[in-house]
């Protein structure tokens, strides 16, 4: 048994989550807001692009 199979069997951090029922690429595209939004910049008209990772990748530094 390889590491991926072992993690999946144990429910570990490498286990693949269950698929989201009813979530299709078409549904995701229909949820986009401002798909054609643009702004004027010193380099000309540019489309606005925003991406959110959904979680921080780096640990927060403690104040003090």
C-alpha positions as CSV (number, residue, x, y, z in Angstrom):
1,X,0.0,0.0,0.0
2,X,1.5,3.4,-1.0
3,X,1.4,6.5,1.1
4,X,-1.6,8.0,-0.8
5,X,-3.7,4.8,-0.3
6,X,-2.7,4.6,3.4
7,X,-3.7,8.2,4.0
8,X,-7.0,7.7,2.1
9,X,-7.8,4.6,4.1
10,X,-7.1,6.3,7.4
11,X,-8.9,9.5,6.6
12,X,-5.6,11.4,7.0
13,X,-4.7,14.8,5.5
14,X,-4.0,13.5,2.0
15,X,-7.4,11.9,1.8
16,X,-9.5,13.3,-1.1
17,X,-12.7,15.0,0.0
18,X,-16.0,13.8,-1.3
19,X,-17.2,15.5,-4.6
20,X,-19.6,18.4,-4.2
21,X,-23.0,17.2,-5.6
22,X,-24.4,19.6,-8.2
23,X,-21.3,21.8,-8.5
24,X,-20.4,21.9,-12.2
25,X,-18.1,24.2,-14.1
26,X,-21.2,25.8,-15.6
27,X,-22.6,26.5,-12.1
28,X,-19.3,28.0,-10.9
29,X,-19.2,30.3,-14.0
30,X,-22.7,31.5,-13.3
31,X,-21.7,32.6,-9.8
32,X,-19.0,35.0,-11.0
33,X,-19.6,38.7,-10.2
34,X,-18.2,41.4,-12.5
35,X,-16.9,39.0,-15.0
36,X,-16.3,41.7,-17.6
37,X,-15.1,44.4,-15.1
38,X,-12.2,46.5,-16.2
39,X,-10.4,49.6,-15.0
40,X,-8.2,52.3,-16.6
41,X,-4.5,52.1,-15.7
42,X,-1.4,53.9,-16.8
43,X,-0.9,51.0,-19.2
44,X,-4.4,51.2,-20.8
45,X,-7.7,49.5,-20.1
46,X,-7.2,46.3,-18.0
47,X,-9.5,43.6,-16.8
48,X,-9.9,43.3,-13.0
49,X,-8.7,39.9,-11.8
50,X,-9.2,38.7,-8.2
51,X,-8.2,35.3,-6.8
52,X,-8.6,34.1,-3.2
53,X,-6.8,31.1,-1.9
54,X,-9.4,30.7,0.8
55,X,-6.8,30.1,3.5
56,X,-3.5,31.5,4.6
57,X,-0.5,29.5,3.6
58,X,1.9,31.0,6.1
59,X,1.5,30.8,9.9
60,X,0.6,34.1,11.5
61,X,3.3,35.8,13.5
62,X,2.5,36.4,17.2
63,X,2.5,40.0,18.4
64,X,4.8,40.7,21.2
